[in-house]
């Protein structure tokens, strides 16, 4: 279904937006009158998206490929945008599977290296706009990244996935400070389990057993509220936030013993 968007409407770019929370955020912005560009790696998903939403511009890019990333940033430099969301991510259950070379490279490339490249590039693009003094959408200049509540747990024995998400949270915080003089908002989201198709696929089609799991619609509502309130780190759902807060206040030796014992038991 086509959506009527004004030519001078603010523009959103979503990296990793062909499905899940990235796509949901893209469609929510479109409902609010934003122009939307989505970047994804899956050709079939992009084809489906083009058919269902012809008014959304799409780009295909394998974020693990440095040359493709650079080519993507060159192309997107031609697009004037006010907000970028980095929603791409890679996950391997390291409690069940031993991390191999392919998984290791992919998690590091997508969750950290590509994120850092694109945030660096996007910050330069938005700073240029801020310095131009164009007040049309100055209040909407912003960067957002989707991390994980796993990255909020200060735990040395954590997985590569959790450590990369923790680095994402720290990087986002640094950009928030650095871009504040340019009036560019930076927000990081560290959510618990969201009932996406990807999560269901990892759990034999049913993720309802995951603790405090929430729907995509509820997650979008939390994220949009965090953007509207200029929150630095949006952590939800609330019960998971409380649990992680409590765990982080345990003595480190006890925390390490408890969590390592659980991992060893799961293995």
Secondary structure, DSSP 8 states (H G I E B T S, - for coil): ------TTS-EEEEET-SSHHHHHHHHHHHHTT-EEEEEES-HHHHHHHHHH-TTSEEEE--TT-HHHHHHHHHHHTTS--SEEEE-------TTTS---HHHHHHHHIIIIIHHHHHHHHHHHHHHHHHHHT--SSGGG-EEEEE--GGGGS--TT--HHHHHHHHHHHHHHHHHHHHGGGT-EEEEEEE--B--HHHHHHTTT--TTSTT-B-HHHHHHHHHHHHHTT-SEEEESHHHHHHHHHHHTS-HHHHHHHHHHHHHHH-
